């Protein structure tokens, strides 16, 4: 579990670096490792989507394990309430981040074909980037809370 969480953190760091490089290449019109802004953005969106899916998978699978453990009497029922609250805060932001970054990426095509203004594309990027930074903080807090919930799983003395 800790190894998987570490992989999530490494991928989230890679996402931040990729988004920063993509934004930089678009703003100053420079190539990254010989790739144009659009090509590097394609790489970025692929890694981004995989990472966000891995993070969701982590919380879904550990949540299922927590529920199974609670049904087996390995903890107090209030842990499940904490788990549900954690997911209700985290998942909408994960989905919004995917939507914003994905929308920004799709909008590259509109700008490249002179269908939409570049300033709108820049605005979408800034919005997506800022929300992604916010979601990184939420994800970090959620990882800590999830580990806390898991560490509190133990046989409940009231269940016999």
Secondary structure, DSSP 8 states (H G I E B T S, - for coil): -HHHHHHHHHHHHHHHHHHHHHHHHHHHT--BTTB-HHHHHHHHHHHHHHHHHHHHHHHHHHHHHHHHHHHTTSS-THHHHHHHHHHHHHHHHHHHHHHHHHHHHHHHHHHHTTSS-HHHHHHHHHHHHHHHHHHHHHHHHHHHHHHHHHHT----TT--
